[in-house]
């Protein structure tokens, strides 16, 4: 997953496992493991035209 980090234009700090679990509980859904790994590295990733919405802190 860290090699993907090179393509991400934003450098915002990732989130903690606790924050991911809280968000999953609020949404009533579980995130895929690859997405969990990504948001632990960077929150609100931007890759070209793609923007992944952040997990609120």
Backbone torsions as a table, in degrees:
resi	resn	phi	psi	omega
1	UNK	NA	-29.6	-177.0
2	UNK	-65.2	-28.6	177.2
3	UNK	-66.8	-28.1	176.3
4	UNK	-66.3	-31.9	-177.9
5	UNK	-55.6	-31.0	-179.8
6	UNK	-63.0	-28.7	-177.6
7	UNK	-88.6	-10.9	-177.1
8	UNK	-83.1	124.1	-175.7
9	UNK	-77.6	-31.9	178.5
10	UNK	-85.8	150.6	-178.8
11	UNK	-122.2	36.0	-179.4
12	UNK	-73.3	142.8	-178.7
13	UNK	-60.9	143.6	178.2
14	UNK	-72.4	178.7	-179.1
15	UNK	-108.4	164.7	179.7
16	UNK	-86.4	158.0	178.1
17	UNK	-55.2	-40.1	179.3
18	UNK	-59.3	-41.3	179.8
19	UNK	-66.9	-36.1	177.4
20	UNK	-64.9	-46.9	-179.5
21	UNK	-62.0	-41.8	178.6
22	UNK	-61.3	-41.8	179.9
23	UNK	-66.6	-42.9	177.7
24	UNK	-59.7	-41.9	179.5
25	UNK	-63.6	-42.8	179.6
26	UNK	-64.0	-37.7	-178.8
27	UNK	-83.5	-19.2	-176.4
28	UNK	70.0	32.8	-178.2
29	UNK	-147.1	157.8	177.3
30	UNK	-110.2	136.5	177.4
31	UNK	-80.6	146.8	174.3
32	UNK	-62.7	151.4	-177.9
33	UNK	-57.5	-39.4	-179.7
34	UNK	-64.6	-38.2	177.7
35	UNK	-68.3	-40.3	177.4
36	UNK	-58.8	-45.4	178.8
37	UNK	-61.1	-40.8	-179.2
38	UNK	-64.3	-47.9	-176.4
39	UNK	-74.0	-14.4	171.2
40	UNK	-73.5	-29.8	178.3
41	UNK	-82.1	-45.9	-177.5
42	UNK	-148.9	132.2	178.5
43	UNK	-98.9	134.0	-179.6
44	UNK	70.2	50.5	-178.2
45	UNK	-66.0	141.5	173.4
46	UNK	-125.3	122.7	178.3
47	UNK	-129.6	104.3	-176.0
48	UNK	60.9	-124.6	179.9
49	UNK	-82.9	-9.8	-175.7
50	UNK	-87.6	133.1	175.6
51	UNK	-127.2	123.0	176.8
52	UNK	-97.3	121.9	-176.7
53	UNK	-62.1	144.2	-176.4
54	UNK	-79.5	162.5	168.1
55	UNK	-90.5	126.5	-178.1
56	UNK	-65.1	147.1	176.7
57	UNK	-96.5	NA	NA
